[in-house]
Amino acid sequence: MLALHSPLDMHLHLREQDMLQLVAPFTAQAFAGAVVMPNLVQPVDSLDRVAAYRRAIIESCSAHPFTPYMTLFFRAFDREELVAAREKIIGIKLYPAGITTQSEAGVRDFEAIMPTVALLEELDIPLLVHGESNGFVMDREAEFLQVYKELARNFPRLRLVMEHITTAAALDLLDQYPNMAATVTLHHLMLTLDDVAGGGLLQPHLFCKPIAKTPRDRDALCRAVLRGHPQLMFGSDSAPHPRHAKECCGCAAGVFSAPVALPMLTELFEDADCLESLPAFVSSNATRFYGITPLDKTVRLQRKTWRVPENYGSVRPFLAGSQLRWSLVDDAAR
């Protein structure tokens, strides 16, 4: 038996309506809280929308103790708006325009964002960034690193999060700036581009943004995570889409990993003989960086094999059909 105190998912997509109802309980069972992304059909860019979305999430997770940490979609906020928001959100999420699902309202002119970023630094509101350019797909994260450098240098008191990093170069940059942290996904600890597009068949359910990179990049991420890098936090980037939106021309980007996240992470850390590093990755690194005290919740896993279903409703999960050796203990049965 393994007990984790207040594990957190620091980057999560819950979608809306029926999809929210379907996927939210998987995260609420396994985690004490999660940072919820704001890129809905109508972006969550006001306090009214934050409040409405939070109510819907809590209703969907009512069977489990769970805290949704809310974010606002980046726009040119003024001081009054940010002062009113800072006790109700964990941060502001910045997307480059059109870079991923429902990000069309994102940033097009990075020079124009500086007054808002200055307010975030002054008011101590973290800035969470999807760090990709619109260049060649394998180079997008590397090309965006210069933006991160400028933000970290120009705003040294800004708490800056590089979301779902995928490259060794991003790790090198992280080591240069103490005001930065980064989230790492389960699938980027396991996959390379060859898993997505090699072997003669495309694998749409492994396609995500940012795309999986090279073996060197994956191995660098694994080494840093497993050795307990203090600036790295778990963020699943679990991003469900119905199968018809994945198994088609113009495949939607996203990997639905919520049902397998903690069991598979436990397996990875155990295989590397690094289970002692798992609590920091899934909890204490995040609580320290964000200055939060999560819900007091113990999540237990048992060494009991199970097979990941082929589908949960309309969604195919990461590792569908695979057998995992760790499973969650049902909190209702304790």
C-alpha positions as CSV (number, residue, x, y, z in Angstrom):
1,M,0.0,0.0,0.0
2,L,1.2,3.5,-0.9
3,A,-0.3,6.6,0.7
4,L,0.1,10.1,-0.9
5,H,-0.8,13.2,1.1
6,S,-2.9,15.7,-0.9
7,P,-1.6,14.9,-4.4
8,L,-2.3,17.7,-7.0
9,D,-2.7,17.9,-10.7
10,M,-1.3,21.3,-11.7
11,H,-2.6,21.4,-15.3
12,L,-6.0,19.9,-16.2
13,H,-8.7,20.2,-18.9
14,L,-12.2,19.4,-17.7
15,R,-14.2,20.8,-20.7
16,E,-17.9,21.5,-20.2
17,Q,-21.4,20.0,-19.8
18,D,-21.6,16.3,-20.5
19,M,-17.8,15.9,-21.0
20,L,-17.2,17.7,-17.7
21,Q,-19.6,15.3,-15.9
22,L,-17.8,12.3,-17.5
23,V,-14.2,13.2,-16.8
24,A,-14.1,15.3,-13.6
25,P,-14.7,12.4,-11.2
26,F,-11.6,10.6,-12.3
27,T,-9.4,13.5,-11.2
28,A,-11.4,14.2,-8.1
29,Q,-11.0,10.6,-6.9
30,A,-7.2,10.6,-7.4
31,F,-6.2,14.2,-6.4
32,A,-7.0,16.7,-3.7
33,G,-7.1,19.5,-6.2
34,A,-6.2,20.5,-9.7
35,V,-5.4,23.6,-11.7
36,V,-8.2,23.9,-14.2
37,M,-7.5,25.4,-17.6
38,P,-9.8,28.2,-18.9
39,N,-9.8,27.5,-22.7
40,L,-13.5,26.7,-23.1
41,V,-15.6,27.5,-26.1
42,Q,-16.2,30.8,-24.4
43,P,-12.9,31.6,-22.6
44,V,-13.1,31.9,-18.9
45,D,-11.9,35.5,-18.8
46,S,-14.0,37.1,-16.1
47,L,-14.8,36.5,-12.5
48,D,-18.4,35.7,-13.3
49,R,-17.3,33.0,-15.7
50,V,-14.8,31.7,-13.1
51,A,-17.5,31.4,-10.5
52,A,-19.9,29.7,-12.9
53,Y,-17.3,27.2,-14.0
54,R,-16.2,26.5,-10.5
55,R,-19.8,25.7,-9.5
56,A,-20.2,23.3,-12.4
57,I,-16.9,21.5,-11.5
58,I,-17.8,21.1,-7.8
59,E,-21.2,19.7,-8.8
60,S,-19.5,17.2,-11.1
61,C,-17.1,16.1,-8.4
62,S,-19.5,15.9,-5.5
63,A,-18.7,12.3,-4.7
64,H,-15.1,13.1,-3.8
65,P,-13.4,15.9,-1.7
66,F,-11.7,18.0,-4.3
67,T,-10.6,21.6,-4.8
68,P,-10.6,23.1,-8.3
69,Y,-7.9,25.8,-8.6
70,M,-9.3,28.2,-11.1
71,T,-7.5,30.2,-13.8
72,L,-8.4,33.2,-15.9
73,F,-7.7,33.3,-19.7
74,F,-5.1,36.0,-20.3
75,R,-6.3,39.4,-21.7
76,A,-5.5,43.0,-20.9
77,F,-6.8,43.1,-17.3
78,D,-6.7,46.3,-15.4
79,R,-5.6,46.7,-11.8
80,E,-9.1,46.7,-10.4
81,E,-10.0,43.4,-12.1
82,L,-6.8,41.7,-10.9
83,V,-7.2,42.9,-7.3
84,A,-10.7,41.5,-7.3
85,A,-9.6,38.2,-8.9
86,R,-6.4,37.3,-7.0
87,E,-8.1,35.6,-4.0
88,K,-10.4,33.6,-6.4
89,I,-7.8,32.2,-8.8
90,I,-4.5,30.5,-8.7
91,G,-3.1,32.3,-11.8
92,I,-3.6,33.7,-15.2
93,K,-3.2,31.3,-18.2
94,L,-1.6,32.7,-21.4
95,Y,-2.0,31.0,-24.8
96,P,-0.4,32.2,-28.0
97,A,-3.3,32.8,-30.4
98,G,-4.5,29.7,-32.2
99,I,-1.7,27.5,-30.8
100,T,-4.0,24.8,-29.3
101,T,-7.6,23.9,-28.6
102,Q,-9.9,26.9,-28.3
103,S,-7.0,29.4,-28.0
104,E,-8.1,31.7,-30.8
105,A,-8.6,34.6,-28.4
106,G,-5.0,34.2,-27.2
107,V,-2.0,36.6,-27.4
108,R,-0.9,37.8,-30.8
109,D,1.4,40.7,-29.8
110,F,3.8,39.9,-26.9
111,E,5.0,43.4,-26.6
112,A,1.4,44.5,-25.8
113,I,1.1,42.2,-22.8
114,M,3.9,43.8,-20.7
115,P,1.7,46.2,-18.7
116,T,-0.6,43.3,-17.6
117,V,2.4,41.2,-16.7
118,A,3.8,44.0,-14.6
119,L,0.5,44.1,-12.7
120,L,0.7,40.3,-12.2
121,E,4.2,40.7,-10.7
122,E,3.2,43.5,-8.5
123,L,0.1,41.7,-7.2
124,D,1.9,38.3,-7.0
125,I,-0.4,36.5,-9.3
126,P,1.3,33.6,-11.1
127,L,1.5,33.6,-14.9
128,L,1.0,30.1,-16.5
129,V,2.1,29.9,-20.1
130,H,1.6,27.5,-23.0
131,G,5.0,28.0,-24.4
132,E,5.0,27.4,-28.2
133,S,5.6,29.5,-31.3
134,N,3.8,29.0,-34.5
135,G,6.9,27.6,-36.2
136,F,7.8,24.1,-37.3
137,V,6.1,21.8,-34.9
138,M,9.2,20.1,-33.5
139,D,10.8,23.5,-32.9
140,R,7.9,25.4,-31.3
141,E,8.9,25.0,-27.7
142,A,12.6,25.8,-28.4
143,E,11.6,28.9,-30.3
144,F,9.4,30.1,-27.4
145,L,12.2,29.8,-24.8
146,Q,13.3,33.4,-25.7
147,V,9.9,34.7,-24.6
148,Y,10.3,32.9,-21.3
149,K,13.8,34.4,-20.9
150,E,12.5,37.9,-21.4
151,L,9.6,37.4,-19.0
152,A,11.9,35.9,-16.3
153,R,14.5,38.6,-16.7
154,N,12.2,41.6,-16.9
155,F,9.9,40.5,-14.1
156,P,12.2,38.7,-11.6
157,R,9.5,38.6,-8.9
158,L,6.9,37.2,-11.2
159,R,6.0,33.5,-10.5
160,L,6.2,32.1,-14.0
161,V,5.2,28.6,-15.0
162,M,6.3,26.9,-18.1
163,E,3.4,24.5,-18.9
164,H,3.9,20.9,-20.0
165,I,7.5,21.2,-21.0
166,T,8.8,18.6,-23.5
167,T,12.5,19.3,-24.1
168,A,15.9,19.1,-22.5
169,A,16.4,22.8,-23.5
170,A,13.5,23.8,-21.4
171,L,15.0,22.1,-18.4
172,D,18.3,23.9,-19.0
173,L,16.4,27.2,-19.0
174,L,14.5,26.4,-15.8
175,D,17.8,25.9,-14.0
176,Q,18.7,29.6,-14.7
177,Y,15.7,31.3,-13.1
178,P,14.5,30.7,-9.5
179,N,11.2,32.5,-10.2
180,M,10.2,29.8,-12.7
181,A,8.7,26.4,-12.4
182,A,7.4,23.9,-14.9
183,T,4.7,21.2,-15.2
184,V,5.5,17.8,-16.8
185,T,2.9,15.4,-18.0
186,L,2.7,11.6,-17.7
187,H,2.6,11.1,-21.5
188,H,5.7,13.2,-22.1
189,L,7.6,11.0,-19.6
190,M,6.6,8.0,-21.7
191,L,6.3,9.0,-25.4
192,T,8.4,10.2,-28.2
193,L,7.3,11.3,-31.7
194,D,7.9,7.8,-32.9
195,D,5.1,6.5,-30.7
196,V,2.7,9.0,-32.3
197,A,3.7,8.7,-35.9
198,G,6.2,5.8,-36.3
199,G,5.5,2.2,-37.1
200,G,3.6,2.9,-40.3
201,L,0.4,4.0,-38.5
202,L,-0.6,7.3,-36.9
203,Q,-1.8,7.1,-33.3
204,P,-4.4,9.8,-32.9
205,H,-5.0,9.2,-29.2
206,L,-1.3,10.0,-28.5
207,F,-1.4,13.3,-30.5
208,C,-1.2,16.3,-28.3
209,K,0.2,19.8,-28.2
210,P,3.0,20.2,-27.5
211,I,3.8,17.1,-29.5
212,A,6.0,14.4,-28.0
213,K,9.7,15.0,-28.9
214,T,12.8,12.9,-29.2
215,P,14.1,10.1,-27.0
216,R,16.8,12.5,-25.7
217,D,14.2,15.0,-24.6
218,R,12.0,12.3,-23.0
219,D,14.9,10.8,-21.1
220,A,16.1,14.2,-19.9
221,L,12.6,14.9,-18.5
222,C,12.5,11.5,-16.8
223,R,15.9,12.0,-15.2
224,A,14.9,15.4,-13.8
225,V,11.6,14.3,-12.5
226,L,12.7,11.0,-11.0
227,R,15.7,12.7,-9.3
228,G,13.4,15.2,-7.6
229,H,14.0,18.5,-9.4
230,P,12.5,21.0,-7.0
231,Q,11.0,23.2,-9.8
232,L,9.1,20.5,-11.5
233,M,5.4,19.8,-10.8
234,F,3.0,17.2,-12.1
235,G,0.5,18.5,-14.5
236,S,-1.4,15.8,-16.4
237,D,-2.6,18.1,-19.2
238,S,-5.3,15.5,-19.4
239,A,-7.4,16.7,-22.3
240,P,-10.4,14.6,-23.4
241,H,-12.0,14.6,-26.8
242,P,-14.7,12.2,-28.0
243,R,-13.4,9.5,-30.3
244,H,-15.0,11.0,-33.4
245,A,-12.9,14.1,-32.9
246,K,-9.7,12.1,-32.5
247,E,-10.2,9.4,-35.2
248,C,-10.7,11.7,-38.1
249,C,-8.9,14.1,-40.5
250,G,-7.9,17.1,-38.5
251,C,-7.5,15.1,-35.3
252,A,-8.0,17.1,-32.1
253,A,-5.0,17.5,-29.9
254,G,-5.1,16.0,-26.4
255,V,-4.3,12.9,-24.3
256,F,-6.9,11.8,-21.8
257,S,-4.8,10.5,-18.9
258,A,-6.8,11.3,-15.8
259,P,-7.9,7.7,-15.1
260,V,-4.3,6.3,-15.2
261,A,-2.2,9.3,-14.0
262,L,-1.4,8.3,-10.4
263,P,-1.2,4.5,-10.9
264,M,1.1,4.9,-13.9
265,L,3.3,7.6,-12.2
266,T,3.7,5.2,-9.3
267,E,4.8,2.5,-11.6
268,L,7.4,4.7,-13.3
269,F,8.8,5.9,-10.0
270,E,8.9,2.4,-8.6
271,D,10.7,1.0,-11.7
272,A,13.4,3.7,-11.2
273,D,13.6,2.9,-7.5
274,C,12.6,6.5,-6.8
275,L,9.3,6.2,-5.0
276,E,10.6,8.6,-2.4
277,S,10.6,11.4,-5.0
278,L,7.0,10.9,-6.0
279,P,5.4,13.1,-3.2
280,A,7.4,16.1,-4.1
281,F,6.5,15.8,-7.8
282,V,2.8,15.4,-7.2
283,S,2.4,17.7,-4.2
284,S,5.1,19.6,-2.2
285,N,6.9,21.2,-5.1
286,A,3.6,22.8,-6.2
287,T,2.5,23.8,-2.7
288,R,5.8,25.5,-2.1
289,F,5.8,27.4,-5.5
290,Y,2.2,28.5,-5.3
291,G,2.1,29.0,-1.6
292,I,-1.1,27.0,-1.2
293,T,-2.4,24.6,1.5
294,P,-4.4,21.9,-0.3
295,L,-7.3,20.0,1.0
296,D,-6.2,17.4,3.7
297,K,-6.7,14.2,1.7
298,T,-4.9,10.9,1.7
299,V,-5.0,9.0,-1.6
300,R,-4.0,5.4,-1.3
301,L,-2.8,3.0,-4.0
302,Q,-2.5,-0.7,-3.8
303,R,-0.5,-3.2,-5.7
304,K,-3.4,-4.7,-7.6
305,T,-3.3,-5.2,-11.3
306,W,-6.1,-3.9,-13.5
307,R,-6.7,-3.4,-17.2
308,V,-7.4,0.1,-18.5
309,P,-10.7,0.1,-20.3
310,E,-10.8,0.7,-24.1
311,N,-13.2,3.6,-23.5
312,Y,-14.8,5.7,-20.9
313,G,-18.0,6.8,-22.5
314,S,-17.1,8.5,-25.7
315,V,-13.4,9.0,-24.8
316,R,-10.5,6.6,-25.2
317,P,-8.0,6.9,-22.3
318,F,-4.2,6.9,-22.4
319,L,-2.9,3.3,-22.1
320,A,-6.2,1.8,-23.2
321,G,-6.1,-2.0,-22.9
322,S,-2.8,-1.9,-20.9
323,Q,-2.4,-3.7,-17.6
324,L,-1.2,-1.6,-14.7
325,R,0.1,-3.0,-11.5
326,W,-1.0,-0.2,-9.2
327,S,-4.6,0.8,-8.6
328,L,-6.4,3.5,-6.6
329,V,-8.2,2.4,-3.4
330,D,-11.8,3.6,-3.7
331,D,-12.2,6.4,-1.1
332,A,-15.8,5.5,-0.6
333,A,-14.7,2.1,0.7
334,R,-12.3,3.3,3.3
